[in-house]
């Protein structure tokens, strides 16, 4: 090794070590995982849309659904063990809102998703540049018979109104999150280990082929907003935000729908409902107070600790029943406690803390 190469190595080696140290940080790895998985999913998805719009016989609506669906599958394989492969700001929002992911990671995940989606739009534009201009006659339009902005973002068809589109996005994203909950919920009947990526991809395909025509089933702020912004700076202009005033709906409606869909899934499972009540009971101040009730036989008021009654009911239920045989867990006794609690309070008994 020459002296010049040795000096170069001495200079670059600390840089390499520092770079490797940065890449080992959890948030950096999660950021890159979301970026790369989102990029792969969007390249396959937008490419399939380009084939449908530009390719005449080369593409179809079914092809678009398969492109996005199996793009999601590849994204899950890429990032599933690192970041969870959200690839969707609505999913990330819901996980943060429910305490599954720290809020400090929300901008990290979303920034990675947005950047990956933007780069995928740029890649698609570069790959299909000549086809886009050949199809549109050299004019980049948002609406009309030779519109090409719809390759990159969703736009409402003529038969839809803005608020019907909003409700459509809420419903579709809710169904997405509800089914994701079912696929991954180990307390229910989840997909078998190793098949989750394919099942999630098929879920996206099913949503598209059955419910996608009304709003384009964006169901994902990270899928719609960054490519829309790319078309804004690439030549389509401000009309991409003005057309039907639609641009904000794929940003606002999916997080709302995802949250509602996840809550529907949680309430549909008795164990999760029990977890929720049990957690509330343990963390609320009610367990530290005392409550009074008059017994049915007319005996005098007796003071009982809320915690003591809770424990007594738990012991009685476990002795008389074995809830594990039914796969429902010991949280059922918590529900029984609340039913007794409501019986006394709603029946006119006095509650004091």
N, C-alpha and C positions, 0 to 999 in steps of 0.2 A: 504494500500500500504506500503510495507516494505521500510526501509531506502535505501536499495540498488536499488530498483526499482525507488524510488523517485529521486535518484541521476542520474540514467540512463535516466529518463524522462527529467530532467533538462538539461542534456547534449544533448539529441537528439532533444528536442523541437526547439531550435534555428536553428538546421540543417534543420528540416522539414519546418519551416517558411521560411528560406532562399531558400530552394528548390521550395516551392510554389511560392515565389516571382519571381524566375527565370522563372518558367513555365508560368507565366502570361505575360511575355514579348512577344511582337508581333512576333519578328523574331524567337524566340525559338519555339513558337507555330506553325509558318509556317514551320520551319525546321522539326519538329516532324510530322506535317500533311503530308508533302511531303514524309517523310521517311515511315510512316505507310501505306499511300495510295499506294505508289510504291511497298512496300513489298507485300501487299495483291494482287495487280494486277499481279506481277511477279510470286508469288507462284502459282496462278491459271493458268497463262499462261505457265510457265515452266513445271508445273505438267501435263498439257495437251500434251505438246510436248513429255514428257517422256512416256506417255501412247502410243502415236503414234509410237515412236521409239522402245520402249521396250516391249509393251504390246500385240503385235500381233493383236488380235481381240478386244482389250480393247480401242484402240484409232483410230483416223482418222484425216485427214487434216481439215475437218469441225470441229471436236472437238477442234483442236488447235485454230481455229478462234473464236469459241464460248468461249473458255477459256480465251483468251486475251480480247475479246470484253466485256464479262460480268465481267471480272476482272477490266477493266477500269470503268465499271458502278459502281462497289462496291467502287472503289477508289474515284470516284467523290462524292459518298454519304458520304464517310469518311471525305474528306478534302475540299469539294467544298466551304463551307462557311468560311473556315479558310485561306487557301492559294490559292484557286481557283483550286486546284487539277490539277496542270500542269502535273505531272508525266512524263515529257518529257523535256529534256534540250533544245531541239529545240524550243518548245513552250515558254519556259522561256526566251530564247535568243530573240525571236521575240517580246515578250512583253516588254523587256528592250529596244530593239532597237527602238521601236515605242513610247517609253515614258510612257507606261502603268504601268511599274514596275521600281522602282529605280534600277540602276545598282549595288548598294551596296547589294541588296538582291539576285543578280544572284548567287554568290558563296554559299549562304545559301540554296537556293532552289536546286541547282545542287548537293551540298554535301548531302543533305537529300535524293534526288533521287538516287544517286550513292550508298549510304550506304544501303538504303532499297533494291535496286536491288541486291547488293552483298549478303546481308543477305538472300534474297529469293533464290539465287543460292545455298548458303550453305545449306539452309533448304531442297531444292529439292534434293541435293546430298545426304543428310542424309536420307531422306525418301526413295530414290530409290537406295541406295548404293548396296544392294545385287542384285537387278535386273540389275543394270549397269554391274557389274562384271560377273554375270551369262550370260548376253547377249554377252559381248565382250570376254568371255573366260579369264578374268582376266587382259586384256590388254586395257589400255586407249588410244584410237586412235582418231585422228582428221579427217582423211579421210579413205576411204575404205568401204568394205561391212558391217563391224561391228563398224563403227565410232559412238561415243557417245558424242563428243564435241558439235555436233549440237543440243543437247538437251538444251544447255545453250546459245549459240550465233548463229548468222547467218553465213552461208558460201555459196559461189557462186556454182551453179550447173555447170556441164561441158559445157553446151551450151552457157554460158554467159561469156563475157569478162569484165575486170575490169571497163572500162569506160562506157560500156552499163549498168553495175550494178550501177555505180555512177549516171547516168542519171535516171535510174529507181527509185533510192532512192529519188532523187530531186523531180521527178514528183509525186511519191506517197505521200511524206510528204507535197508537195504543195497542193495536193488534200485534204489531212487531214486538213491542216490549213484553206484552203478555205471553207470547209464545217463546220469547227468549228466556223468560222466567221459568216457563215449564220445561224447556230443554235443559236448563242448567240447574234446576232445583233438585238437590240430592235428597230432599225429604219427600219428594213426590215420585215421579216416574221419569227421570231424566234420560237423555240420549246416552247410549253406551259410550264408555270411554274410548276416545279415538274417532268417534263418528260425529262429534258436535259440529265440526267445521262444515261437513257436508250437509248436515241437517239444517244448520243456519242458512247456508247457501240456498237450499231448496225452499226454505221459508221465504226468502226474498223473491225467488222465482214465483212462488205461489201468490204472494201479494201482488206482484206485477201483472201476472196473467189474468187474475180474477178481479182486481180492483184498481188497476193503474191508469185507466184511460181518462178519468175525470181531471186529475191534477198532475199527472206524470209521476206520481208517488215519489216525490223527493224524499219524504220521511227522514230528512237528515240535513241540518243546516250546513254541515261540512261538505256535503255533496253538491249543494246548490249555490251558496254564496260565493265561494272562491272562484269557481269557473265563471260565474256571472261577472265578477269583478275583472277577470281576465278578458272577457269579451269587451268590457267597457274600455279597457286600455288598448286592446288589439285592433280596434277599428269599428266596432259595432256602435259605439257611442253611448250616450246617456239614455237612449231609448230602452236599453236592457233593464233599466230601473223604472222607467215610466210606463212601460207596456202593462196596462190593466192594473197598475199599482200593486203588482203581485209579489215583488221581490222580497218583501218582509214576511210574507206568510210562511214560506219554507224555513224561515229563521225562528219564528215565534211559535207556530203551531206544533212542530214536532216535540220540543221539550215538554209542552203541556200534555200532549198525547202520551209520551213515554212515561211521564210520572203517573198519569191516571191508569195506564195499562199495567204498570208495575204494582200499583196499589190494588188493582183488581185481582192480580195474581196472588198477592199476599193475603188478601181477605178470603180468597177461595181456598186457602189451605188452613185447616184448623190449627195445625202446629204453629204456623206463623202468626195467626191471630192470637193464640195463647202467648207466644213470645212477646207480642206487642203489649198485651194487657199485663203480663207478668212483669215486663220491664217497667211499664208505667207505675205499677203498684210498688215495686221496689224503690224506684227513684222519686216518687212523689212524697210530699210531706204528710199525706194521709196516714202512712204506716206509723208515724211517730205520734199521732194523736190518739184520742180514745173516743169511742162512740157508744152511745147509750141506746137501748131498745127495751120496750115493754114486752114481756113474754106473753104468749097467747093465753096461758092459764091464769093470767092476772097477777102473777107474782111481782114482787117489787122490782124496781129498776136495778139492773146490775151493770157494772162497768166492765167492759171487755177491751182488751188491747186489740187493735186491728191486726197486729202481727200474730198474736196468739190465736185468734180465730182462724186466720189464714193457715197457720201450721196445723191446727186441729182438723180442719176440713181436709187438708192434704193427707194427714195420717189416716183419717177415716176412709177417704176415697181409695188410697193405695191398698188398705187392708181389704176392702170389699171388692175391689176390681183390680185387674191387672191390665192397665191401658196399653202396655207394651205389646201385648198379644194382638192388639188391633192396629199397631203401628201408629198410634195417635199421640204417644208421649204423655208425660205427667202433667202437661200444661192444661189438661181438661179440668183439673181441680180448681185452677184459677178462675175459669169461666163459671164454675159452680159457685165459687165464693162471691163473684160479682152478682150472680142471680139472687143469692140470699141477701146480699147487701141492698140490691134494688128492691127486693120484696119488702124489706123493713122501711126503707126511706120513702118509697112511693106509696106504701101502705099507711102513711101518716105518722110513722115513728119519728121521734126527734133525733137529729144528728148533730152532735156537738163536737168541736175540736178545741 
